Amino acid sequence: MAVARKFLQRLLPRLSAAVWLLAAGRLLSQTGSGFTAFLAPIFFVNQLGLSATQVGLGLGSAAVSGVVGRALGGELADGRAGRRWTLIGAAIISAAASFVLTVATSFSLFVLANLLMGLGIGLYWPANEALVADLTTPTDRNEAFALTRLCDNLGLGLGVVMAGALVSATGTYRPLFIVDGVSFLILAAMIYRWIQEPPRSVPMIEARQGWRMALGDRCLQTYALVNILFTAYIVLLTSTLPLYFSQFVAVSETSKGFGPTTISRLFAWHLCLTVLCQLPVTRLLNRFGQVRTLMLSTLLWALGFLGIWFTGIAQELPVLWASLALAILTLAVVTYLPSASALVVQLAPASLRGVYLSINSQCWAVGTLIAPPLGGWAMDQSIAIAQRFWLAIASSLLIAMAILQRLSHLMKQRSFSADSP
């Protein structure tokens, strides 16, 4: 027991209790979200009779309200509401969305629930990351963000597994939405009871002026360009890669496409690696700085996408090549996520962390709008185009690397100006 305790003490980051509580609350709420993440579309199509197009439109509406939520979340987090109350409000709105899904019997209620969920999640992220930044120092900030992402993935995975078991045992879906709603209410209660927002050491800035300063920041502008690319790559993993695996990978001389079980196991491998690697990789790369770490992530993305292309043309052992490619892409993800948030905090004045992180979060919305249609178009083409799509994506990493070089130059200029008398 003593050996195990020492091992855990060395493995886990030394962070404040408040950061651990935020991570635990996120783990809980993501477990609830995992109950509905993949099964909600099946329920509304197969049991309530909505068309796949209607479900797609409803889910897409969450992205629209998410844009509004992210902008509003940044303003509220930096304003009088503060990080803590913005988080509580986000959790309550997300809970309301889940309870609307519980009683939804029509397309209009389904859209309303998704609009509320998008708003709640949009409010959540800028405030959460701003509060994590407030509660940490620059030396442990990367690991704090890594812990948040770790709890995201672990909670989502646990929720998916438990939801599948519950539906298999009961044959009903409605309780899944109740569990999701309750998990958000517990998150709100945890934040209200145990999380105290640190006192602000700098005065608040009027919202319009704050947005003007953030949008005029050349370093942030440059970072946003490359961050849209990174977020699009992540969305491609979930929206397009499963289709590619199921339709274009040669599993024998006469058939193409992995079966559902193989695809599930491949993505379970990806998820397990993410959970196992997130903290150790972040700690290992702490010494290199955010921009260099993002450059490393760029190289890993390129290698991973080349591996996906090779999986499609390989004549033997396609599962092995797919597993290896996903392992490289997993390292790209865990290298990117905490460094990106920490970089934005480094760029942001303390009084504008919410607004800066709101812009960071908006990159996810743009990436989500770009990647699925682009990937879907490629998967509707011939096998040659579908395979070369991954070569094109790998080639786009040259653009990302050039943008990061420009960002590094701008940050050095900013540092020199700050140090000049």
BELHU-V279657 format. One record per helix or strand. SS is the DSSP state (~ for helix, > for strand). FROM is the first residue (numbers start at 1). TO is the last residue. If there is no record, write none. Layout:
ss:SS from:FROM to:TO
ss:SS from:FROM to:TO
This chain:
ss:~ from:2 to:11
ss:~ from:17 to:36
ss:~ from:39 to:46
ss:~ from:52 to:78
ss:~ from:82 to:103
ss:~ from:107 to:134
ss:~ from:141 to:170
ss:~ from:174 to:194
ss:~ from:207 to:215
ss:~ from:218 to:239
ss:~ from:241 to:247
ss:> from:250 to:250
ss:> from:256 to:256
ss:~ from:260 to:288
ss:~ from:290 to:313
ss:~ from:318 to:347
ss:~ from:350 to:379
ss:~ from:383 to:395
ss:~ from:397 to:419
